[in-house]
């Protein structure tokens, strides 16, 4: 029976780190190009990553990462947590492991000091994440800071959010109406 385990990046066993990086390289190769082609880290330390994994006999079945940053939006600063690197290895799909790992990551966020939860996904996955309380922000606009200093609209990914604290809930309308300026890759 798979075990649900949680690790900080520093505590993550090397064999699990290798399996996570292998999946990420294949599925999201854009994160492993140029100067990052041989990267041996999963996420930058400044995003405070914590890994939730389902493991059986040393084999990684499913993974998500919970990260956080401070997000300035509409005159407020929010502690924004999010999910990233959500996956289940193909041989284990269709058995509920993805839902289990998303629930584990979502529970970590709900139990944290988060104001809001944020991440972006393929719009076809909104129902999957909504089952764990994530809200699709269909009217929200995300602008990404590019290397040349310009703010350009994000790809076709859908912003999903949780409103965890009272402050976060009070800011919900602003997230629906005012562009979210995101520095770096979306989660």
Secondary structure, 3 states (H helix, E strand, C coil): CCEEEEEECCCCCHHHHHHHHHHHHHHCHHHHCHHHCCCCCCCCHHHCCEEEEEEECCEEEEEEEEEEEEEEECCEEEEEEEEEEEEECHHHCCCCHHHHHHHHHHHHHHCCCCCEEEEEECHHHHHHHHCCCCEECCCCCEEEECCCCCEEECCCCEEEEEECCHHHHHCHHHHHHCCEEEECCCC
